[in-house]
Amino acid sequence: MLFVLYLILLIGGMVLLGISFASPLPALLFVVGLLCIVLAVALPISAGAFEQRK
């Protein structure tokens, strides 16, 4: 289930980065896309650390 969330965040972030170059607010979409990608990478690491602590 979490894999789907990671995949949606990663692909969604890439889409937002691509759309940002043709939008009227490129900086905002670029930052949001970048944050989505960072969150997609950070969530599995955090989830693994949380599972290891239990």
mmCIF file of the N, C-alpha and C atoms, coordinates in Angstrom:
data_MODEL
# 
_entry.id   MODEL 
# 
loop_
_atom_site.group_PDB 
_atom_site.id 
_atom_site.type_symbol 
_atom_site.label_atom_id 
_atom_site.label_alt_id 
_atom_site.label_comp_id 
_atom_site.label_asym_id 
_atom_site.label_entity_id 
_atom_site.label_seq_id 
_atom_site.pdbx_PDB_ins_code 
_atom_site.Cartn_x 
_atom_site.Cartn_y 
_atom_site.Cartn_z 
_atom_site.occupancy 
_atom_site.B_iso_or_equiv 
_atom_site.pdbx_formal_charge 
_atom_site.auth_seq_id 
_atom_site.auth_comp_id 
_atom_site.auth_asym_id 
_atom_site.auth_atom_id 
_atom_site.pdbx_PDB_model_num 
ATOM 1   N N  . MET A 1 1  ? 0.817  -1.194 0.000   1.00 0.00 ? 1  MET A N  1 
ATOM 2   C CA . MET A 1 1  ? 0.000  0.000  0.000   1.00 0.00 ? 1  MET A CA 1 
ATOM 3   C C  . MET A 1 1  ? 0.863  1.262  0.000   1.00 0.00 ? 1  MET A C  1 
ATOM 4   N N  . LEU A 1 2  ? 1.904  1.255  0.817   1.00 0.00 ? 2  LEU A N  1 
ATOM 5   C CA . LEU A 1 2  ? 2.770  2.433  0.847   1.00 0.00 ? 2  LEU A CA 1 
ATOM 6   C C  . LEU A 1 2  ? 3.549  2.594  -0.453  1.00 0.00 ? 2  LEU A C  1 
ATOM 7   N N  . PHE A 1 3  ? 3.812  1.464  -1.129  1.00 0.00 ? 3  PHE A N  1 
ATOM 8   C CA . PHE A 1 3  ? 4.530  1.542  -2.399  1.00 0.00 ? 3  PHE A CA 1 
ATOM 9   C C  . PHE A 1 3  ? 3.760  2.387  -3.411  1.00 0.00 ? 3  PHE A C  1 
ATOM 10  N N  . VAL A 1 4  ? 2.440  2.266  -3.393  1.00 0.00 ? 4  VAL A N  1 
ATOM 11  C CA . VAL A 1 4  ? 1.609  3.048  -4.309  1.00 0.00 ? 4  VAL A CA 1 
ATOM 12  C C  . VAL A 1 4  ? 1.727  4.534  -3.979  1.00 0.00 ? 4  VAL A C  1 
ATOM 13  N N  . LEU A 1 5  ? 1.753  4.868  -2.697  1.00 0.00 ? 5  LEU A N  1 
ATOM 14  C CA . LEU A 1 5  ? 1.913  6.262  -2.287  1.00 0.00 ? 5  LEU A CA 1 
ATOM 15  C C  . LEU A 1 5  ? 3.259  6.809  -2.745  1.00 0.00 ? 5  LEU A C  1 
ATOM 16  N N  . TYR A 1 6  ? 4.321  6.031  -2.570  1.00 0.00 ? 6  TYR A N  1 
ATOM 17  C CA . TYR A 1 6  ? 5.647  6.467  -3.010  1.00 0.00 ? 6  TYR A CA 1 
ATOM 18  C C  . TYR A 1 6  ? 5.667  6.685  -4.513  1.00 0.00 ? 6  TYR A C  1 
ATOM 19  N N  . LEU A 1 7  ? 5.047  5.767  -5.245  1.00 0.00 ? 7  LEU A N  1 
ATOM 20  C CA . LEU A 1 7  ? 5.019  5.861  -6.702  1.00 0.00 ? 7  LEU A CA 1 
ATOM 21  C C  . LEU A 1 7  ? 4.234  7.086  -7.160  1.00 0.00 ? 7  LEU A C  1 
ATOM 22  N N  . ILE A 1 8  ? 3.099  7.342  -6.517  1.00 0.00 ? 8  ILE A N  1 
ATOM 23  C CA . ILE A 1 8  ? 2.295  8.515  -6.876  1.00 0.00 ? 8  ILE A CA 1 
ATOM 24  C C  . ILE A 1 8  ? 3.065  9.799  -6.589  1.00 0.00 ? 8  ILE A C  1 
ATOM 25  N N  . LEU A 1 9  ? 3.734  9.866  -5.452  1.00 0.00 ? 9  LEU A N  1 
ATOM 26  C CA . LEU A 1 9  ? 4.512  11.061 -5.124  1.00 0.00 ? 9  LEU A CA 1 
ATOM 27  C C  . LEU A 1 9  ? 5.664  11.266 -6.103  1.00 0.00 ? 9  LEU A C  1 
ATOM 28  N N  . LEU A 1 10 ? 6.345  10.191 -6.457  1.00 0.00 ? 10 LEU A N  1 
ATOM 29  C CA . LEU A 1 10 ? 7.485  10.309 -7.364  1.00 0.00 ? 10 LEU A CA 1 
ATOM 30  C C  . LEU A 1 10 ? 7.042  10.725 -8.761  1.00 0.00 ? 10 LEU A C  1 
ATOM 31  N N  . ILE A 1 11 ? 6.067  10.028 -9.311  1.00 0.00 ? 11 ILE A N  1 
ATOM 32  C CA . ILE A 1 11 ? 5.590  10.358 -10.656 1.00 0.00 ? 11 ILE A CA 1 
ATOM 33  C C  . ILE A 1 11 ? 4.908  11.727 -10.667 1.00 0.00 ? 11 ILE A C  1 
ATOM 34  N N  . GLY A 1 12 ? 4.123  12.011 -9.630  1.00 0.00 ? 12 GLY A N  1 
ATOM 35  C CA . GLY A 1 12 ? 3.479  13.323 -9.535  1.00 0.00 ? 12 GLY A CA 1 
ATOM 36  C C  . GLY A 1 12 ? 4.491  14.456 -9.446  1.00 0.00 ? 12 GLY A C  1 
ATOM 37  N N  . GLY A 1 13 ? 5.556  14.245 -8.701  1.00 0.00 ? 13 GLY A N  1 
ATOM 38  C CA . GLY A 1 13 ? 6.608  15.256 -8.609  1.00 0.00 ? 13 GLY A CA 1 
ATOM 39  C C  . GLY A 1 13 ? 7.298  15.481 -9.937  1.00 0.00 ? 13 GLY A C  1 
ATOM 40  N N  . MET A 1 14 ? 7.539  14.394 -10.672 1.00 0.00 ? 14 MET A N  1 
ATOM 41  C CA . MET A 1 14 ? 8.154  14.535 -11.997 1.00 0.00 ? 14 MET A CA 1 
ATOM 42  C C  . MET A 1 14 ? 7.233  15.278 -12.959 1.00 0.00 ? 14 MET A C  1 
ATOM 43  N N  . VAL A 1 15 ? 5.944  14.982 -12.879 1.00 0.00 ? 15 VAL A N  1 
ATOM 44  C CA . VAL A 1 15 ? 4.975  15.680 -13.732 1.00 0.00 ? 15 VAL A CA 1 
ATOM 45  C C  . VAL A 1 15 ? 4.940  17.166 -13.383 1.00 0.00 ? 15 VAL A C  1 
ATOM 46  N N  . LEU A 1 16 ? 4.928  17.475 -12.101 1.00 0.00 ? 16 LEU A N  1 
ATOM 47  C CA . LEU A 1 16 ? 4.913  18.883 -11.692 1.00 0.00 ? 16 LEU A CA 1 
ATOM 48  C C  . LEU A 1 16 ? 6.178  19.610 -12.136 1.00 0.00 ? 16 LEU A C  1 
ATOM 49  N N  . LEU A 1 17 ? 7.317  18.937 -12.072 1.00 0.00 ? 17 LEU A N  1 
ATOM 50  C CA . LEU A 1 17 ? 8.549  19.556 -12.559 1.00 0.00 ? 17 LEU A CA 1 
ATOM 51  C C  . LEU A 1 17 ? 8.460  19.837 -14.051 1.00 0.00 ? 17 LEU A C  1 
ATOM 52  N N  . GLY A 1 18 ? 7.912  18.910 -14.802 1.00 0.00 ? 18 GLY A N  1 
ATOM 53  C CA . GLY A 1 18 ? 7.774  19.117 -16.238 1.00 0.00 ? 18 GLY A CA 1 
ATOM 54  C C  . GLY A 1 18 ? 6.788  20.213 -16.582 1.00 0.00 ? 18 GLY A C  1 
ATOM 55  N N  . ILE A 1 19 ? 5.672  20.251 -15.868 1.00 0.00 ? 19 ILE A N  1 
ATOM 56  C CA . ILE A 1 19 ? 4.652  21.271 -16.127 1.00 0.00 ? 19 ILE A CA 1 
ATOM 57  C C  . ILE A 1 19 ? 5.153  22.659 -15.727 1.00 0.00 ? 19 ILE A C  1 
ATOM 58  N N  . SER A 1 20 ? 6.048  22.720 -14.768 1.00 0.00 ? 20 SER A N  1 
ATOM 59  C CA . SER A 1 20 ? 6.489  24.022 -14.254 1.00 0.00 ? 20 SER A CA 1 
ATOM 60  C C  . SER A 1 20 ? 7.176  24.872 -15.320 1.00 0.00 ? 20 SER A C  1 
ATOM 61  N N  . PHE A 1 21 ? 7.761  24.249 -16.328 1.00 0.00 ? 21 PHE A N  1 
ATOM 62  C CA . PHE A 1 21 ? 8.466  25.018 -17.350 1.00 0.00 ? 21 PHE A CA 1 
ATOM 63  C C  . PHE A 1 21 ? 7.514  25.725 -18.306 1.00 0.00 ? 21 PHE A C  1 
ATOM 64  N N  . ALA A 1 22 ? 6.249  25.337 -18.338 1.00 0.00 ? 22 ALA A N  1 
ATOM 65  C CA . ALA A 1 22 ? 5.281  25.949 -19.246 1.00 0.00 ? 22 ALA A CA 1 
ATOM 66  C C  . ALA A 1 22 ? 4.157  26.660 -18.498 1.00 0.00 ? 22 ALA A C  1 
ATOM 67  N N  . SER A 1 23 ? 4.303  26.849 -17.208 1.00 0.00 ? 23 SER A N  1 
ATOM 68  C CA . SER A 1 23 ? 3.215  27.447 -16.432 1.00 0.00 ? 23 SER A CA 1 
ATOM 69  C C  . SER A 1 23 ? 3.516  28.915 -16.118 1.00 0.00 ? 23 SER A C  1 
ATOM 70  N N  . PRO A 1 24 ? 2.480  29.671 -15.743 1.00 0.00 ? 24 PRO A N  1 
ATOM 71  C CA . PRO A 1 24 ? 2.698  31.071 -15.375 1.00 0.00 ? 24 PRO A CA 1 
ATOM 72  C C  . PRO A 1 24 ? 3.400  31.235 -14.014 1.00 0.00 ? 24 PRO A C  1 
ATOM 73  N N  . LEU A 1 25 ? 3.352  30.214 -13.167 1.00 0.00 ? 25 LEU A N  1 
ATOM 74  C CA . LEU A 1 25 ? 4.045  30.258 -11.873 1.00 0.00 ? 25 LEU A CA 1 
ATOM 75  C C  . LEU A 1 25 ? 5.086  29.141 -11.821 1.00 0.00 ? 25 LEU A C  1 
ATOM 76  N N  . PRO A 1 26 ? 6.169  29.272 -12.567 1.00 0.00 ? 26 PRO A N  1 
ATOM 77  C CA . PRO A 1 26 ? 7.107  28.153 -12.663 1.00 0.00 ? 26 PRO A CA 1 
ATOM 78  C C  . PRO A 1 26 ? 7.829  27.846 -11.356 1.00 0.00 ? 26 PRO A C  1 
ATOM 79  N N  . ALA A 1 27 ? 8.170  28.861 -10.597 1.00 0.00 ? 27 ALA A N  1 
ATOM 80  C CA . ALA A 1 27 ? 8.932  28.615 -9.369  1.00 0.00 ? 27 ALA A CA 1 
ATOM 81  C C  . ALA A 1 27 ? 8.107  27.838 -8.350  1.00 0.00 ? 27 ALA A C  1 
ATOM 82  N N  . LEU A 1 28 ? 6.845  28.193 -8.227  1.00 0.00 ? 28 LEU A N  1 
ATOM 83  C CA . LEU A 1 28 ? 5.979  27.521 -7.259  1.00 0.00 ? 28 LEU A CA 1 
ATOM 84  C C  . LEU A 1 28 ? 5.794  26.045 -7.616  1.00 0.00 ? 28 LEU A C  1 
ATOM 85  N N  . LEU A 1 29 ? 5.485  25.760 -8.866  1.00 0.00 ? 29 LEU A N  1 
ATOM 86  C CA . LEU A 1 29 ? 5.296  24.369 -9.281  1.00 0.00 ? 29 LEU A CA 1 
ATOM 87  C C  . LEU A 1 29 ? 6.595  23.582 -9.205  1.00 0.00 ? 29 LEU A C  1 
ATOM 88  N N  . PHE A 1 30 ? 7.711  24.230 -9.513  1.00 0.00 ? 30 PHE A N  1 
ATOM 89  C CA . PHE A 1 30 ? 8.999  23.554 -9.438  1.00 0.00 ? 30 PHE A CA 1 
ATOM 90  C C  . PHE A 1 30 ? 9.303  23.140 -8.003  1.00 0.00 ? 30 PHE A C  1 
ATOM 91  N N  . VAL A 1 31 ? 9.079  24.045 -7.064  1.00 0.00 ? 31 VAL A N  1 
ATOM 92  C CA . VAL A 1 31 ? 9.354  23.746 -5.658  1.00 0.00 ? 31 VAL A CA 1 
ATOM 93  C C  . VAL A 1 31 ? 8.408  22.668 -5.137  1.00 0.00 ? 31 VAL A C  1 
ATOM 94  N N  . VAL A 1 32 ? 7.138  22.733 -5.498  1.00 0.00 ? 32 VAL A N  1 
ATOM 95  C CA . VAL A 1 32 ? 6.183  21.712 -5.062  1.00 0.00 ? 32 VAL A CA 1 
ATOM 96  C C  . VAL A 1 32 ? 6.556  20.352 -5.649  1.00 0.00 ? 32 VAL A C  1 
ATOM 97  N N  . GLY A 1 33 ? 6.943  20.322 -6.914  1.00 0.00 ? 33 GLY A N  1 
ATOM 98  C CA . GLY A 1 33 ? 7.371  19.070 -7.536  1.00 0.00 ? 33 GLY A CA 1 
ATOM 99  C C  . GLY A 1 33 ? 8.618  18.511 -6.881  1.00 0.00 ? 33 GLY A C  1 
ATOM 100 N N  . LEU A 1 34 ? 9.554  19.387 -6.579  1.00 0.00 ? 34 LEU A N  1 
ATOM 101 C CA . LEU A 1 34 ? 10.780 18.953 -5.916  1.00 0.00 ? 34 LEU A CA 1 
ATOM 102 C C  . LEU A 1 34 ? 10.486 18.404 -4.523  1.00 0.00 ? 34 LEU A C  1 
ATOM 103 N N  . LEU A 1 35 ? 9.591  19.047 -3.792  1.00 0.00 ? 35 LEU A N  1 
ATOM 104 C CA . LEU A 1 35 ? 9.216  18.557 -2.465  1.00 0.00 ? 35 LEU A CA 1 
ATOM 105 C C  . LEU A 1 35 ? 8.509  17.208 -2.540  1.00 0.00 ? 35 LEU A C  1 
ATOM 106 N N  . CYS A 1 36 ? 7.708  17.000 -3.573  1.00 0.00 ? 36 CYS A N  1 
ATOM 107 C CA . CYS A 1 36 ? 7.055  15.693 -3.751  1.00 0.00 ? 36 CYS A CA 1 
ATOM 108 C C  . CYS A 1 36 ? 8.085  14.598 -3.979  1.00 0.00 ? 36 CYS A C  1 
ATOM 109 N N  . ILE A 1 37 ? 9.086  14.884 -4.792  1.00 0.00 ? 37 ILE A N  1 
ATOM 110 C CA . ILE A 1 37 ? 10.127 13.888 -5.060  1.00 0.00 ? 37 ILE A CA 1 
ATOM 111 C C  . ILE A 1 37 ? 10.934 13.605 -3.798  1.00 0.00 ? 37 ILE A C  1 
ATOM 112 N N  . VAL A 1 38 ? 11.273 14.652 -3.062  1.00 0.00 ? 38 VAL A N  1 
ATOM 113 C CA . VAL A 1 38 ? 12.022 14.471 -1.816  1.00 0.00 ? 38 VAL A CA 1 
ATOM 114 C C  . VAL A 1 38 ? 11.205 13.657 -0.816  1.00 0.00 ? 38 VAL A C  1 
ATOM 115 N N  . LEU A 1 39 ? 9.919  13.924 -0.731  1.00 0.00 ? 39 LEU A N  1 
ATOM 116 C CA . LEU A 1 39 ? 9.050  13.165 0.168   1.00 0.00 ? 39 LEU A CA 1 
ATOM 117 C C  . LEU A 1 39 ? 8.942  11.709 -0.268  1.00 0.00 ? 39 LEU A C  1 
ATOM 118 N N  . ALA A 1 40 ? 8.906  11.475 -1.574  1.00 0.00 ? 40 ALA A N  1 
ATOM 119 C CA . ALA A 1 40 ? 8.832  10.100 -2.080  1.00 0.00 ? 40 ALA A CA 1 
ATOM 120 C C  . ALA A 1 40 ? 10.095 9.312  -1.745  1.00 0.00 ? 40 ALA A C  1 
ATOM 121 N N  . VAL A 1 41 ? 11.224 9.989  -1.667  1.00 0.00 ? 41 VAL A N  1 
ATOM 122 C CA . VAL A 1 41 ? 12.474 9.312  -1.310  1.00 0.00 ? 41 VAL A CA 1 
ATOM 123 C C  . VAL A 1 41 ? 12.591 9.162  0.208   1.00 0.00 ? 41 VAL A C  1 
ATOM 124 N N  . ALA A 1 42 ? 12.120 10.157 0.955   1.00 0.00 ? 42 ALA A N  1 
ATOM 125 C CA . ALA A 1 42 ? 12.290 10.147 2.407   1.00 0.00 ? 42 ALA A CA 1 
ATOM 126 C C  . ALA A 1 42 ? 11.313 9.223  3.127   1.00 0.00 ? 42 ALA A C  1 
ATOM 127 N N  . LEU A 1 43 ? 10.123 9.035  2.590   1.00 0.00 ? 43 LEU A N  1 
ATOM 128 C CA . LEU A 1 43 ? 9.126  8.203  3.273   1.00 0.00 ? 43 LEU A CA 1 
ATOM 129 C C  . LEU A 1 43 ? 9.562  6.753  3.466   1.00 0.00 ? 43 LEU A C  1 
ATOM 130 N N  . PRO A 1 44 ? 10.119 6.085  2.460   1.00 0.00 ? 44 PRO A N  1 
ATOM 131 C CA . PRO A 1 44 ? 10.552 4.696  2.703   1.00 0.00 ? 44 PRO A CA 1 
ATOM 132 C C  . PRO A 1 44 ? 11.664 4.599  3.747   1.00 0.00 ? 44 PRO A C  1 
ATOM 133 N N  . ILE A 1 45 ? 12.542 5.584  3.766   1.00 0.00 ? 45 ILE A N  1 
ATOM 134 C CA . ILE A 1 45 ? 13.629 5.582  4.748   1.00 0.00 ? 45 ILE A CA 1 
ATOM 135 C C  . ILE A 1 45 ? 13.051 5.760  6.151   1.00 0.00 ? 45 ILE A C  1 
ATOM 136 N N  . SER A 1 46 ? 12.128 6.704  6.293   1.00 0.00 ? 46 SER A N  1 
ATOM 137 C CA . SER A 1 46 ? 11.498 6.937  7.596   1.00 0.00 ? 46 SER A CA 1 
ATOM 138 C C  . SER A 1 46 ? 10.648 5.752  8.030   1.00 0.00 ? 46 SER A C  1 
ATOM 139 N N  . ALA A 1 47 ? 9.922  5.158  7.099   1.00 0.00 ? 47 ALA A N  1 
ATOM 140 C CA . ALA A 1 47 ? 9.084  4.004  7.433   1.00 0.00 ? 47 ALA A CA 1 
ATOM 141 C C  . ALA A 1 47 ? 9.946  2.822  7.862   1.00 0.00 ? 47 ALA A C  1 
ATOM 142 N N  . GLY A 1 48 ? 11.077 2.634  7.211   1.00 0.00 ? 48 GLY A N  1 
ATOM 143 C CA . GLY A 1 48 ? 11.982 1.553  7.594   1.00 0.00 ? 48 GLY A CA 1 
ATOM 144 C C  . GLY A 1 48 ? 12.559 1.758  8.980   1.00 0.00 ? 48 GLY A C  1 
ATOM 145 N N  . ALA A 1 49 ? 12.916 2.989  9.295   1.00 0.00 ? 49 ALA A N  1 
ATOM 146 C CA . ALA A 1 49 ? 13.448 3.282  10.623  1.00 0.00 ? 49 ALA A CA 1 
ATOM 147 C C  . ALA A 1 49 ? 12.366 3.108  11.686  1.00 0.00 ? 49 ALA A C  1 
ATOM 148 N N  . PHE A 1 50 ? 11.142 3.482  11.361  1.00 0.00 ? 50 PHE A N  1 
ATOM 149 C CA . PHE A 1 50 ? 10.035 3.330  12.303  1.00 0.00 ? 50 PHE A CA 1 
ATOM 150 C C  . PHE A 1 50 ? 9.741  1.855  12.563  1.00 0.00 ? 50 PHE A C  1 
ATOM 151 N N  . GLU A 1 51 ? 9.759  1.036  11.525  1.00 0.00 ? 51 GLU A N  1 
ATOM 152 C CA . GLU A 1 51 ? 9.511  -0.402 11.682  1.00 0.00 ? 51 GLU A CA 1 
ATOM 153 C C  . GLU A 1 51 ? 10.627 -1.072 12.474  1.00 0.00 ? 51 GLU A C  1 
ATOM 154 N N  . GLN A 1 52 ? 11.840 -0.588 12.318  1.00 0.00 ? 52 GLN A N  1 
ATOM 155 C CA . GLN A 1 52 ? 12.981 -1.184 13.013  1.00 0.00 ? 52 GLN A CA 1 
ATOM 156 C C  . GLN A 1 52 ? 12.924 -0.878 14.510  1.00 0.00 ? 52 GLN A C  1 
ATOM 157 N N  . ARG A 1 53 ? 12.355 0.286  14.877  1.00 0.00 ? 53 ARG A N  1 
ATOM 158 C CA . ARG A 1 53 ? 12.259 0.662  16.290  1.00 0.00 ? 53 ARG A CA 1 
ATOM 159 C C  . ARG A 1 53 ? 11.243 -0.164 17.050  1.00 0.00 ? 53 ARG A C  1 
ATOM 160 N N  . LYS A 1 54 ? 10.251 -0.700 16.372  1.00 0.00 ? 54 LYS A N  1 
ATOM 161 C CA . LYS A 1 54 ? 9.188  -1.451 17.066  1.00 0.00 ? 54 LYS A CA 1 
ATOM 162 C C  . LYS A 1 54 ? 9.691  -2.724 17.661  1.00 0.00 ? 54 LYS A C  1 
# 
